Amino acid sequence: MDFLGVFDVPASELIKEVAKGFEGKLEKPAWADFVKTGQHVERAPQNPDWFFVRNASVLYRVYRDGPVGTGSLRSYYGGRKNRGVKPEKKRMASGKIIRVCLQLLEKEGLIQKAKKGRIITGKGESLLVKKSKEVQEHLKHKKKEAVEVKGKEKADLAAKETREALRAQEQRARETEKKKDQKKEHKKEEKKEK
């Protein structure tokens, strides 16, 4: 049996899949609908499920970089602040959001406190491995469908080329017939003139 790890699938797909599982489990705070994720952004997130995606992403970061604390996660989720004509500056993400995510994940038993920062638990790691297997199956299915569609497109393309070749052949045959008719008429006219 092949062992499939968390890093064998694209992180974005894995985070989306984990976030879907969090939607029923984690309680979304009331402020999550209108809060900005940091100083560097101009508006609140457009995705209504952004809080669950952030929780899944934090879990993945703890798994990948752990032990991590709020400071390193603030730096990771931060970005460049647009200051008009002045040069952009790096700003850290909101610490409140990250602390709430860490507390919720800790409450679920997916991460735990270490000497410095937080580390992933066995439950959290098994969740990520399980979800990575689901993502791998989903990607295989998508790839298979894409290959089938591509094969169908190739067949359609071959049929189209065949139809075009037949049309061109019929067109050439009509043109040849037309030229023969013109030659016959031309010979008839020559005979009449003589």
C-alpha positions as CSV (number, residue, x, y, z in Angstrom):
1,M,0.0,0.0,0.0
2,D,1.3,3.4,-0.9
3,F,1.8,5.9,1.9
4,L,0.4,9.2,1.0
5,G,1.7,12.2,2.9
6,V,0.3,15.7,3.5
7,F,3.0,17.2,1.2
8,D,2.1,15.0,-1.7
9,V,-1.0,17.1,-2.6
10,P,-1.3,20.8,-3.4
11,A,-1.6,22.8,-0.2
12,S,-4.4,25.0,-1.5
13,E,-6.6,21.9,-2.3
14,L,-5.9,20.3,1.1
15,I,-6.7,23.6,2.9
16,K,-10.0,23.9,1.0
17,E,-11.0,20.3,1.9
18,V,-10.1,20.7,5.6
19,A,-12.0,24.0,5.7
20,K,-15.2,22.2,4.5
21,G,-14.9,19.8,7.4
22,F,-14.5,22.8,9.9
23,E,-17.8,24.5,8.7
24,G,-20.0,22.3,11.0
25,K,-17.5,21.9,13.8
26,L,-16.0,25.3,14.6
27,E,-18.1,28.2,15.8
28,K,-17.6,31.3,13.7
29,P,-17.4,34.5,15.8
30,A,-20.0,37.3,15.2
31,W,-17.3,39.8,14.1
32,A,-15.9,37.5,11.4
33,D,-18.4,38.8,8.8
34,F,-17.1,42.4,8.8
35,V,-13.5,42.4,10.2
36,K,-10.4,43.0,8.1
37,T,-7.7,40.4,8.4
38,G,-5.0,43.0,8.9
39,Q,-3.8,46.6,8.4
40,H,-2.5,45.8,5.0
41,V,-5.9,44.9,3.4
42,E,-8.5,47.5,2.4
43,R,-11.7,45.4,2.8
44,A,-13.1,42.5,4.7
45,P,-12.6,39.1,2.9
46,Q,-15.1,38.4,0.1
47,N,-15.4,34.7,0.8
48,P,-18.1,34.1,3.4
49,D,-16.3,31.0,4.6
50,W,-12.9,32.7,5.0
51,F,-12.7,32.0,8.8
52,F,-12.8,28.3,8.2
53,V,-10.2,28.6,5.5
54,R,-8.0,30.6,7.8
55,N,-8.4,27.9,10.5
56,A,-7.4,25.2,8.1
57,S,-4.5,27.2,6.9
58,V,-3.3,27.8,10.4
59,L,-3.5,24.1,11.1
60,Y,-1.5,23.4,8.0
61,R,1.2,26.0,9.0
62,V,1.4,24.5,12.5
63,Y,1.9,21.1,10.9
64,R,4.5,22.3,8.5
65,D,6.5,24.8,10.6
66,G,5.6,23.9,14.2
67,P,6.2,24.9,16.9
68,V,4.8,28.3,15.8
69,G,3.4,31.2,17.8
70,T,1.1,34.1,17.1
71,G,4.0,36.3,16.1
72,S,5.3,34.1,13.3
73,L,1.8,33.5,12.0
74,R,1.1,37.2,12.0
75,S,4.2,37.7,9.9
76,Y,3.2,34.9,7.5
77,Y,-0.4,36.2,6.9
78,G,0.7,39.8,6.7
79,G,1.3,41.7,3.6
80,R,2.3,45.0,2.0
81,K,0.3,48.1,2.9
82,N,-0.5,50.5,0.1
83,R,0.4,54.0,1.3
84,G,-0.4,56.0,-1.8
85,V,2.7,57.8,-3.2
86,K,4.9,56.5,-0.4
87,P,6.6,53.2,-0.7
88,E,4.7,50.2,0.5
89,K,5.5,48.7,3.9
90,K,5.2,45.3,5.4
91,R,2.4,45.0,8.0
92,M,1.5,42.1,10.1
93,A,-1.8,40.4,10.1
94,S,-4.4,40.7,12.9
95,G,-3.3,38.9,16.0
96,K,-6.8,38.5,17.4
97,I,-7.9,36.4,14.4
98,I,-4.9,34.1,14.7
99,R,-5.2,33.8,18.5
100,V,-8.9,32.8,18.1
101,C,-8.0,30.3,15.4
102,L,-5.3,28.7,17.6
103,Q,-7.7,28.6,20.6
104,L,-10.4,26.9,18.5
105,L,-8.0,24.4,17.1
106,E,-6.6,23.7,20.5
107,K,-10.1,23.2,21.9
108,E,-10.8,20.7,19.1
109,G,-7.6,18.8,20.2
110,L,-5.9,19.3,16.8
111,I,-3.0,21.3,18.2
112,Q,-1.4,21.7,21.7
113,K,0.9,24.1,23.5
114,A,4.6,23.4,23.5
115,K,7.4,25.2,25.4
116,K,7.4,27.9,22.6
117,G,4.3,28.2,20.4
118,R,2.0,25.4,19.4
119,I,2.6,22.0,17.8
120,I,0.2,19.6,16.0
121,T,-1.3,16.6,17.9
122,G,-1.8,13.1,16.6
123,K,-5.4,13.8,15.9
124,G,-4.5,16.9,13.9
125,E,-2.0,15.0,11.8
126,S,-4.3,12.1,11.2
127,L,-7.0,14.6,10.0
128,L,-4.5,16.2,7.5
129,V,-3.4,12.8,6.3
130,K,-7.0,11.6,5.8
131,K,-8.0,14.8,4.0
132,S,-4.9,14.5,1.8
133,K,-6.0,11.0,0.7
134,E,-9.4,12.4,-0.2
135,V,-7.8,15.3,-2.1
136,Q,-5.6,12.8,-4.0
137,E,-8.6,10.7,-5.0
138,H,-10.5,13.8,-6.1
139,L,-7.5,15.0,-8.1
140,K,-7.2,11.5,-9.7
141,H,-10.9,11.6,-10.6
142,K,-10.5,15.1,-12.1
143,K,-7.5,14.0,-14.1
144,K,-9.3,11.0,-15.4
145,E,-12.2,13.1,-16.5
146,A,-9.9,15.6,-18.1
147,V,-8.2,12.8,-20.1
148,E,-11.6,11.5,-21.2
149,V,-12.7,14.9,-22.3
150,K,-9.4,15.4,-24.1
151,G,-9.8,12.0,-25.8
152,K,-13.3,13.0,-26.8
153,E,-12.0,16.4,-28.1
154,K,-9.4,14.5,-30.1
155,A,-12.0,12.3,-31.6
156,D,-14.2,15.3,-32.3
157,L,-11.2,17.0,-33.9
158,A,-10.4,14.0,-36.0
159,A,-14.1,13.8,-37.2
160,K,-14.1,17.5,-38.0
161,E,-10.8,17.2,-40.0
162,T,-12.4,14.2,-41.9
163,R,-15.5,16.3,-42.7
164,E,-13.4,19.2,-43.8
165,A,-11.3,16.9,-46.0
166,L,-14.4,15.4,-47.6
167,R,-15.8,18.9,-48.2
168,A,-12.6,20.0,-49.8
169,Q,-12.5,16.9,-52.0
170,E,-16.2,17.5,-53.1
171,Q,-15.3,21.1,-53.8
172,R,-12.3,20.1,-56.0
173,A,-14.6,17.5,-57.8
174,R,-17.2,20.2,-58.5
175,E,-14.5,22.6,-59.8
176,T,-13.0,19.9,-62.0
177,E,-16.5,19.1,-63.4
178,K,-17.1,22.8,-63.9
179,K,-13.8,23.2,-65.9
180,K,-14.7,20.2,-68.0
181,D,-18.1,21.7,-68.8
182,Q,-16.4,25.0,-69.7
183,K,-14.0,23.2,-72.0
184,K,-16.9,21.4,-73.7
185,E,-18.8,24.6,-74.2
186,H,-15.7,26.3,-75.5
187,K,-15.1,23.5,-78.1
188,K,-18.8,23.7,-79.1
189,E,-18.4,27.5,-79.7
190,E,-15.2,26.9,-81.7
191,K,-17.1,24.4,-83.9
192,K,-19.9,26.8,-84.5
193,E,-17.5,29.5,-85.5
194,K,-15.9,27.2,-88.1
